[in-house]
Amino acid sequence: MGSWQRLLLFGGVSLRGGGGTSVPLGRSQVLVCRRQLSGGDSETLKQRRSQILSRGLPKQKPIQGVKQVIVVASGKGGVGKSTTAVNLALALAANDSSKAIGLLDVDVYGPSIPKMMNLKGNPELSQDNLMRPLLNYGIACMSMGFLVEETAPVVWRGLMVMSAIEKLLRQVDWGHLDYLVVDMPPGTGDVQLSVSQNIPISGAVIVSTPQDIALMDAHKGAEMFRKVHVPVLGLVQNMSVFQCPQCKHKTHIFGADGARRLARTLDLDVLGDVPLHLNIRETSDTGQPIVFSQPESDERS
């Protein structure tokens, strides 16, 4: 059984259901502070604080038409997160042809979905002025890559990125989807928090190579999702082993079973091992993901 298929079986159960310099205070300033924090003033501050805290995090609002959201994340870039997200979406569709699947790329600075899904062009607008996803291999796709030139860098500050994320989450006409797979950017920053806090997420899949450097950041990624109360479905160990096509000797280029050790530490499951293989790279680069183009190959597992 393939890695992405094993991931589906596991997920199927789980998815139901600014600093400044410190300045010392003089005695008079301390007295003023004490007076402000005493008596009625203290009560006023407490009430104000309670009002602010009562607002809490932004209320999660489901994406219209989407039943369940699965995020695919990694702490470190370059570990095969987008490849996993694309093939997971295709595996969901292949596993049950009655299910409608979508793929959302929220990696604003480095969108990969257009190339991997062999899609180009700008989204059309619906009568409600919502962007319509582009479609290929039966998967509805949306990405920042459809909105900018392929070679144009996105040189934006945080507020502009957050505005783009809001549009990708709220201004897309998905129709009716059973699953929306979200390809997250690497790291644990603003985008991850914004997505996690604004929409209900059924589960997160963490992708890592067995290498210690990648595992350090994967650990942080898993802990971040736990802090924002997103269930972590498990880890995918990508590039787990390389097998020489000539002599068939296996070499663990990035180390052996690192993700399995991390999974034990975090009390998580390893959802699958994906080998380092030329076919996976070639099919991704040509926009013909291996789960679609070579569904019976050993490398899809």
C-alpha distance (Angstrom), angle and dihedral (degrees) to the residues before:
residue distance angle dihedral
M1 . . .
G2 3.82 . .
S3 3.78 125.0 .
W4 3.76 93.1 -115.6
Q5 3.81 90.8 47.1
R6 3.81 90.4 51.5
L7 3.76 88.0 49.8
L8 3.80 88.8 54.2
L9 3.78 93.2 51.7
F10 3.77 92.3 50.4
G11 3.79 93.4 42.4
G12 3.78 92.4 46.4
V13 3.77 90.2 68.6
S14 3.77 95.9 40.4
L15 3.78 94.9 44.3
R16 3.73 96.5 60.2
G17 3.06 113.3 74.1
G18 40.10 103.4 22.3
G19 3.73 121.9 -110.3
G20 3.77 125.1 -157.3
T21 3.79 138.2 -176.9
S22 3.78 114.6 -79.6
V23 3.80 115.4 -118.1
P24 3.82 120.9 -158.5
L25 3.78 114.8 -121.4
G26 3.77 119.3 -123.5
R27 3.81 120.5 -132.7
S28 3.79 93.6 -98.5
Q29 3.79 91.1 51.4
V30 3.78 90.9 50.8
L31 3.82 90.2 51.6
V32 3.79 90.8 50.3
C33 3.80 90.3 50.5
R34 3.78 91.0 49.5
R35 3.79 91.9 49.8
Q36 3.82 90.4 49.6
L37 3.78 91.2 51.6
S38 3.77 95.2 47.9
G39 3.79 132.1 89.8
G40 3.78 118.8 -25.3
D41 3.79 93.1 -1.8
S42 3.79 89.6 58.1
E43 3.79 91.3 52.4
T44 3.79 90.8 49.0
L45 3.79 91.0 52.7
K46 3.78 91.2 47.8
Q47 3.79 91.3 51.4
R48 3.78 91.1 47.9
R49 3.78 90.7 49.3
S50 3.80 90.9 49.1
Q51 3.80 90.3 51.8
I52 3.80 91.5 51.8
L53 3.81 93.3 46.2
S54 3.80 91.8 46.6
R55 3.77 88.7 63.3
G56 3.80 87.7 60.4
L57 3.76 120.3 163.3
P58 3.79 120.6 -13.5
K59 3.78 112.0 -80.4
Q60 3.77 112.3 -102.0
K61 3.77 113.9 -116.1
P62 3.80 120.5 -169.3
I63 3.79 118.9 -121.0
Q64 3.78 106.0 -104.9
G65 3.78 112.1 -100.5
V66 3.82 95.2 7.0
K67 3.80 118.6 115.8
Q68 3.80 101.9 -173.5
V69 3.79 135.3 11.4
I70 3.80 124.5 -153.8
V71 3.80 117.6 -172.3
V72 3.80 121.5 -155.3
A73 3.78 111.3 -155.7
S74 3.77 144.4 164.2
G75 3.73 135.2 -171.4
K76 3.80 92.5 -139.4
G77 3.79 128.5 49.3
G78 3.79 121.3 -125.6
V79 3.80 97.4 36.9
G80 3.82 96.6 113.6
K81 3.79 100.0 -94.3
S82 3.80 95.4 142.7
T83 3.80 91.6 45.1
T84 3.79 88.6 53.3
A85 3.81 92.8 46.8
V86 3.80 93.0 50.8
N87 3.79 94.9 46.9
L88 3.80 91.7 43.7
A89 3.80 90.4 55.7
L90 3.80 90.7 48.7
A91 3.81 91.4 46.3
L92 3.80 90.5 52.5
A93 3.78 89.4 53.3
A94 3.81 93.2 45.4
N95 3.79 91.9 47.1
D96 3.81 92.5 57.9
S97 3.79 118.6 10.8
S98 3.80 90.4 -166.2
K99 3.81 91.0 67.5
A100 3.80 122.1 90.9
I101 3.80 112.1 -137.8
G102 3.80 131.3 -165.1
L103 3.80 132.4 -171.0
L104 3.81 121.2 -152.1
D105 3.80 121.1 -169.5
V106 3.82 110.5 -157.2
D107 3.80 95.0 169.7
V108 3.80 93.2 114.3
Y109 3.81 96.7 178.5
G110 3.81 97.8 43.8
P111 3.82 112.2 21.1
S112 3.81 112.6 -176.2
I113 3.79 103.5 170.1
P114 3.84 97.6 85.9
K115 3.81 92.6 58.9
M116 3.79 96.3 38.5
M117 3.82 91.8 49.0
N118 3.84 93.1 40.9
L119 3.79 93.7 -121.7
K120 3.79 131.4 145.2
G121 3.77 135.4 168.5
N122 3.76 140.4 60.3
P123 3.80 122.4 -67.8
E124 3.79 116.8 -106.6
L125 3.79 119.5 -125.3
S126 3.78 124.6 -118.4
Q127 3.80 124.7 -137.0
D128 3.80 86.6 -93.6
N129 3.82 89.9 56.5
L130 3.81 91.9 -109.4
M131 3.80 122.8 140.3
R132 3.78 115.4 -108.7
P133 3.83 115.1 -138.0
L134 3.78 119.8 -117.9
L135 3.79 114.1 -116.0
N136 3.80 132.4 -140.1
Y137 3.81 133.6 150.2
G138 3.80 86.9 6.6
I139 3.82 92.4 -63.5
A140 3.82 122.1 120.3
C141 3.82 107.8 -137.3
M142 3.79 135.8 -167.1
S143 3.79 126.7 179.0
M144 3.76 142.3 156.6
G145 3.79 83.4 -118.9
F146 3.81 89.2 74.2
L147 3.80 91.2 57.7
V148 3.81 101.5 49.5
E149 3.79 135.2 44.0
E150 3.81 113.7 -84.4
T151 3.80 94.0 -116.6
A152 3.82 96.9 35.7
P153 3.80 114.3 110.0
V154 3.79 117.6 -133.8
V155 3.81 101.5 -129.6
W156 3.79 100.3 -178.0
R157 3.76 136.8 143.0
G158 3.79 122.6 -128.9
L159 3.81 98.6 -87.7
M160 3.79 92.9 54.0
V161 3.80 90.9 47.9
M162 3.80 90.8 50.8
S163 3.80 89.7 50.2
A164 3.80 90.0 52.2
I165 3.81 91.3 49.1
E166 3.80 90.1 50.8
K167 3.80 90.1 53.1
L168 3.81 92.4 47.8
L169 3.81 90.0 50.8
R170 3.80 100.1 41.4
Q171 3.79 109.5 21.8
V172 3.80 101.8 56.7
D173 3.81 123.1 99.7
W174 3.82 100.2 -139.0
G175 3.78 94.5 167.2
H176 3.81 106.2 -152.9
L177 3.80 117.8 -22.6
D178 3.77 129.6 178.4
Y179 3.80 92.3 -163.0
L180 3.77 133.0 17.0
V181 3.81 113.4 -166.0
V182 3.81 111.4 -156.4
D183 3.79 119.3 -155.6
M184 3.81 103.2 -150.6
P185 3.80 125.8 -159.3
P186 3.81 116.8 -108.7
G187 3.78 118.6 -91.0
T188 3.79 136.5 35.6
G189 3.79 103.2 -85.7
D190 3.78 141.6 118.4
V191 3.80 97.2 -51.8
Q192 3.80 94.0 52.1
L193 3.79 91.7 48.2
S194 3.80 93.5 45.0
V195 3.80 93.5 51.3
S196 3.82 93.6 42.7
Q197 3.79 94.4 48.8
N198 3.79 99.3 41.6
I199 3.80 104.1 47.2
P200 3.81 132.4 36.8
I201 3.81 109.3 -107.4
S202 3.80 121.7 -157.9
G203 3.79 93.8 -157.5
A204 3.79 148.1 -29.9
V205 3.80 127.5 -125.0
I206 3.80 115.7 -155.6
V207 3.82 117.5 -151.2
S208 3.80 122.7 -159.3
T209 3.75 141.6 152.6
P210 3.83 116.9 -123.3
Q211 3.81 89.9 -105.7
D212 3.81 116.7 117.8
I213 3.81 93.3 -130.5
A214 3.81 91.4 56.2
L215 3.80 93.0 42.2
M216 3.80 92.2 56.5
D217 3.80 90.4 61.1
A218 3.80 93.7 39.2
H219 3.81 87.3 57.6
K220 3.81 89.7 53.7
G221 3.79 90.9 48.1
A222 3.79 93.0 53.2
E223 3.80 91.6 47.7
M224 3.80 90.9 50.2
F225 3.78 92.1 56.4
R226 3.78 90.4 48.3
K227 3.80 90.4 52.5
V228 3.81 91.1 55.2
H229 3.82 91.4 43.7
V230 3.79 98.2 -110.7
P231 3.83 112.7 146.0
V232 3.80 112.4 -118.3
L233 3.80 107.4 -141.3
G234 3.78 94.1 -166.4
L235 3.79 146.5 -84.7
V236 3.79 131.6 -63.4
Q237 3.80 113.3 -150.5
N238 3.79 104.9 -147.2
M239 3.82 126.2 -167.9
S240 3.79 86.5 16.7
V241 3.80 96.8 158.9
F242 3.81 140.7 -0.8
Q243 3.77 120.0 -140.6
C244 3.78 117.7 -161.9
P245 3.82 107.9 -122.2
Q246 3.82 90.1 -144.1
C247 3.80 107.5 44.2
K248 3.85 97.8 14.3
H249 3.80 91.3 -130.4
K250 3.79 111.5 155.2
T251 3.80 121.3 -134.0
H252 3.80 126.0 -175.0
I253 3.79 96.6 -143.8
F254 3.82 94.9 175.6
G255 3.79 96.0 34.8
A256 3.78 132.4 -86.0
D257 3.80 127.2 -77.5
G258 3.80 96.6 -19.0
A259 3.80 92.3 143.4
R260 3.80 90.2 50.0
R261 3.78 90.7 56.1
L262 3.79 90.7 48.2
A263 3.80 90.5 48.2
R264 3.79 90.0 55.1
T265 3.79 90.4 49.3
L266 3.80 91.6 51.3
D267 3.81 94.3 38.3
L268 3.80 91.2 -119.8
D269 3.79 135.2 133.2
V270 3.78 125.5 -109.9
L271 3.78 102.2 -125.8
G272 3.77 94.9 -163.8
D273 3.81 150.0 -35.0
V274 3.79 117.3 -115.6
P275 3.84 115.6 -164.6
L276 3.78 126.3 -133.6
H277 3.78 99.6 -109.2
L278 3.78 136.5 159.6
N279 3.81 93.5 -130.8
I280 3.80 92.9 59.2
R281 3.80 91.3 52.2
E282 3.80 94.5 44.4
T283 3.80 95.5 47.8
S284 3.80 91.1 48.0
D285 3.80 93.0 49.7
T286 3.81 92.8 48.4
G287 3.78 94.2 48.5
Q288 3.79 94.6 -112.4
P289 3.83 104.3 111.4
I290 3.77 113.8 -148.0
V291 3.82 96.1 -119.2
F292 3.81 87.6 60.2
S293 3.80 103.0 33.7
Q294 3.81 99.9 37.2
P295 3.80 106.0 20.3
E296 3.80 93.9 160.7
S297 3.80 97.6 46.6
D298 3.78 121.8 113.5
E299 3.82 90.4 -126.2
R300 3.80 93.1 66.0
S301 3.81 88.3 67.8
